[in-house]
Amino acid sequence: MSNAVDTTTRVVLCFDRDDTLSVNPHPEHRAVPIGYVQWYAHELEIPVFATGNQHLRTEAKIPGIREAERLWEELEGDEYEYENSEFENHIKPRRRDGLRLIQDVYQEAFPDEDFRFVVVDDADVSDLEEEGPWTYYAPWEFVAAVESGDFALEEPPSDAYRNDGVPFNSTDQPDFEYDQKRELRQIQKRLRTPVGSGQ
């Protein structure tokens, strides 16, 4: 399994929360600081989605599965058809279905652009790499790749995040601009631009 990310394509990041991030770390492995999520989303303005426990949406001020579903409905005019037949009995789709939704949203909204989708999750979803432009990292592998410079994006500065399991919204001195809907507005703007305009 290769964790190389092509730096010539746009990157979309997807993060699980529990046993993955510092707000609820794995008992035996290094967790990803929640500040990494915030830094990429709010400072570098990389598309970042909460794809596991949706509490991360409010903790990091990023979109999640619900926002991706709304974007799909705006794109296609209908609900997204999940492959998981048991979705009706769950609060959210199973993790692979939620990840496929985000991929489909971007590929439909930006058909002329190439994207690399990166998922960081304690559960091994590396089989998605066989389906398309996915790169899977376990949380501890992701931290190591970022720290060593092997990841496509720069490492957040040490003073830009908290790594003590403290949700970002509990700090008295927020360093980030809260804009959970910025990425959604970008996609919606693209949807409302007539095809062929500007050419």
C-alpha positions in Angstrom: 0.0 0.0 0.0 1.4 3.4 -1.0 0.5 6.5 0.9 1.9 8.9 -1.7 -0.4 11.8 -2.6 0.0 13.4 -6.0 0.7 17.1 -5.4 -0.5 18.1 -8.8 -4.1 17.4 -8.0 -6.5 19.1 -5.5 -6.7 17.3 -2.2 -9.9 16.7 -0.2 -9.4 15.5 3.3 -11.8 13.3 5.3 -11.3 12.7 9.0 -12.8 10.2 11.4 -13.0 11.4 15.0 -13.1 8.6 17.6 -9.8 6.7 18.1 -8.4 9.0 15.4 -8.2 12.6 16.7 -6.9 14.1 19.9 -10.4 14.8 21.2 -11.0 11.0 21.5 -7.6 9.4 20.9 -6.8 5.7 20.3 -5.7 4.1 23.6 -2.6 2.6 22.1 -1.5 4.8 19.2 -0.8 8.5 18.4 -3.8 10.6 17.5 -4.0 13.3 14.9 -4.2 16.7 16.7 -7.6 18.3 16.1 -5.6 21.4 15.2 -4.3 19.7 12.0 -7.9 19.5 10.9 -8.6 23.1 11.7 -5.3 24.3 10.1 -5.9 22.6 6.8 -9.6 23.7 6.7 -9.3 27.3 7.9 -5.8 28.4 7.3 -4.9 26.5 4.1 -8.5 26.4 3.0 -8.3 22.8 1.9 -11.7 21.0 1.6 -12.0 19.0 4.9 -15.0 16.8 5.9 -16.0 15.0 9.1 -16.8 11.5 7.9 -17.0 9.6 11.2 -18.6 10.9 14.4 -20.3 14.1 13.3 -19.5 15.9 16.5 -16.3 16.9 14.7 -18.4 19.2 12.5 -18.9 21.6 15.4 -15.6 21.0 17.1 -13.6 21.8 14.0 -16.1 23.9 12.2 -16.1 21.8 9.1 -18.8 20.3 6.9 -19.8 16.6 7.3 -22.1 14.0 5.7 -25.2 16.1 6.1 -23.7 19.0 4.1 -22.4 16.6 1.4 -25.9 15.2 1.1 -27.4 18.6 0.6 -24.8 19.4 -2.1 -25.6 16.2 -3.9 -29.3 17.1 -3.9 -28.5 20.5 -5.3 -26.3 18.9 -8.0 -28.6 16.1 -9.0 -32.0 17.2 -7.7 -32.6 14.0 -5.8 -31.3 12.2 -2.7 -28.0 10.3 -2.9 -28.4 6.6 -3.4 -26.2 4.9 -0.8 -25.0 1.4 -1.6 -25.6 0.4 2.1 -29.0 -1.1 2.1 -29.2 -0.8 5.9 -28.8 3.0 5.9 -32.5 3.4 6.8 -31.8 2.0 10.2 -28.7 4.2 10.9 -28.2 7.8 11.8 -25.6 8.2 9.2 -24.3 6.0 6.3 -21.5 3.5 6.9 -18.1 5.0 6.5 -17.3 3.8 3.0 -20.7 5.1 1.7 -20.1 8.5 3.2 -16.7 8.7 1.6 -18.1 7.7 -1.8 -20.7 10.4 -1.4 -18.0 13.1 -1.0 -16.0 11.7 -3.9 -19.1 11.8 -6.1 -20.0 15.3 -5.1 -16.6 16.7 -6.1 -16.4 14.7 -9.3 -19.9 15.9 -10.3 -19.3 19.5 -9.3 -15.9 19.8 -10.9 -15.7 17.3 -13.8 -12.8 19.1 -15.4 -10.6 18.9 -12.3 -8.6 16.1 -10.8 -8.9 15.4 -7.0 -7.1 13.2 -4.6 -9.2 12.1 -1.7 -7.4 11.3 1.6 -9.1 9.5 4.5 -7.7 9.3 8.0 -9.5 6.7 10.1 -8.6 4.2 12.7 -10.7 1.6 10.7 -8.9 0.3 7.7 -10.7 1.5 4.6 -7.7 1.1 2.3 -9.8 -1.0 0.0 -11.2 2.3 -1.3 -7.9 2.8 -3.0 -8.9 0.1 -5.5 -12.0 2.1 -6.4 -10.6 5.4 -7.3 -8.4 8.3 -6.3 -8.2 7.5 -2.5 -5.3 7.4 -0.1 -5.8 5.9 3.3 -3.9 6.7 6.4 -4.3 5.2 9.9 -4.1 8.2 12.3 -0.6 7.4 13.6 0.7 6.9 10.0 -0.8 10.3 9.0 0.9 12.1 11.9 4.2 10.4 11.0 3.8 11.4 7.3 3.0 15.0 8.1 5.9 15.3 10.6 8.4 13.7 8.2 7.3 15.9 5.3 6.1 12.8 3.3 2.5 14.2 3.1 1.5 16.5 0.3 0.5 19.4 2.6 2.7 21.3 5.0 2.8 20.6 8.7 0.8 23.0 10.8 3.0 25.2 13.1 3.2 23.9 16.7 1.5 27.0 18.1 -1.4 26.7 15.7 -3.2 23.8 17.4 -3.9 22.1 20.7 -3.1 18.4 21.1 -4.4 17.7 24.6 -7.7 16.3 23.7 -9.2 19.8 24.1 -11.9 20.7 21.5 -10.9 23.8 19.6 -14.1 25.6 20.6 -13.1 25.5 24.2 -10.1 27.7 23.8 -10.3 31.4 24.9 -8.1 32.6 22.0 -9.3 31.1 18.7 -6.7 31.4 16.0 -9.0 30.3 13.1 -11.7 32.0 11.1 -14.9 30.1 11.6 -16.5 29.4 8.3 -17.9 25.9 8.1 -19.8 26.8 4.9 -17.0 28.3 2.8 -16.3 25.1 0.9 -20.0 24.6 0.3 -20.4 28.1 -1.1 -17.5 27.4 -3.5 -19.2 24.3 -4.8 -22.6 26.0 -5.0 -21.1 28.9 -6.9 -19.7 26.5 -9.4 -23.1 24.8 -9.8 -24.8 28.2 -10.5 -22.2 29.2 -13.2 -23.4 28.3 -16.7 -21.4 25.8 -18.5 -19.1 27.4 -21.0 -19.1 30.8 -19.3 -15.7 32.5 -19.2 -14.5 30.6 -22.2 
